[in-house]
């Protein structure tokens, strides 16, 4: 039996919501899942903004990288959409998809090694 005077154990949240490497991996995974389920990158960007500035250290570079990947990807995607009326946009859409995948894979690999992103402000890779 439990003693009614002892307070209940504090509720432990899931680790993937707390700022840190696991949260960054969830953000990257949501970006990749966005190619199948279109809404998940929005979840990823919200998580990135919520935890930015809270983790400290090398993990902060990943939040910057993830946020920039989202917004630059949106920009490149819109440019491709506009250019699709001239037919070159279809090829550019493929290039944008490859660019996003490569950035996410680079981020996943760096998080797995416990390393920062070298240039999180980069527009390229």
Order of alpha helices (4+ residues) and beta strands (2+ residues): alpha-alpha-alpha-alpha
